[in-house]
Amino acid sequence: MPPSSERAIQELRGPAALVMAPFDDDLRLDLDALTSNIQFLLDGGLETGKGFIISPCGSGEYLTLSPSEHRDMVAASVEAAAGRIPVVAGAASLNLDEVIALSRGAVDAGAEYVMISPPCYYPISQEGMFEWYRILTESIDAGIMIYDQSWRQDIGSSLGVDLIARLAEYPGIVSLKYGAPNIIEPMVEALDRFADRYAFIDNSLGYTSTLAYMHGATGFISGPATWWPEFELEFFRLLEAGDFAGADRWHAKIGPYMWLHQSEGGPGWRELQDSAIIKAALDFVGLHGGPTRPPFRGVNDEERLVINAVLDDLGVRQAVPA
């Protein structure tokens, strides 16, 4: 039986570590590196109720994986998690049957939760999104996390509050990855109305996480959790304690790194997908970040020096895992 929304609210809490798909120099999936990277998270303090992993995920190049690689990555993640932390398997495609197949493969590999976005590329109506998720929840034996994409709001391909209300009829939908600066008003309304129905995971990389927690969110997405779990766990501790001012001050410390994701490093940084920056940070702490797959490019030597200097200034520890 898939997890209930009540269980999801208890389990999907704290930093949602965005696990990268690690590739070797030949761009093949490196499952040994994946296992080491997840063990690092467990050693850093992530556990059920205090973090979970999304593996694979959008920032982690999941659209570049073949179906067999996708299943292998989920299976290796579940094995590495060893029941100590929830695994949410991201699945995405333009083709409904492919999403169902990827999700069922993830369930067979041991995942109890799947994260599914609307189809990319095309504008989608609210009714079209409703039908997409209605079919999925009736076809997949897992707790579904809807991956809202607020940057597509102008073309209708983002969850409206009325749609969130309609989807509440389907118990298989247990979580929403939802929230960003450009949808603050509907985000707060949705949280105030439905925080008891869904596990809300703030999707802003920390920018609206404190506000979301004030209105009932349970977690927040995090690239930094994969290479600095202690930092994000302290942010979570402050949120759980209701010290929202302290939480905001704490998370502001990581601003120099987050600005790199906003292309503040210069024009060339706009070419970088988030995975390239996160993988460079993984390399910095002694984990396996490695290359990115085309069509994305990895950081160049100059960009790596900038990232390393930012992390060094932040006091990020460099520790090669045993």
Secondary structure, DSSP 8 states (H G I E B T S, - for coil): ----HHHHHHHS-EEEEE----B-TTS-B-HHHHHHHHHHHHHTT-BTTB-EEESS-TTTTGGGS-HHHHHHHHHHHHHHHTTSS-EEEEE--SSHHHHHHHHHHHHHTT-SEEEE---SSS---HHHHHHHHHHHHTT-SSEEEEE--GGGGGGT-S--HHHHHHHTT-TTEEEEE---GGGHHHHHHHHHHHTTTSEEEE-STTSSHHHHHHTT--EEEESGGGT-HHHHHHHHHHHHTT-HHHHHHHHHTTHHHHHHHTTTT-GGGGG--HHHHHHHHHHHTTS------TTS----HHHHHHHHHHHHHHT-------
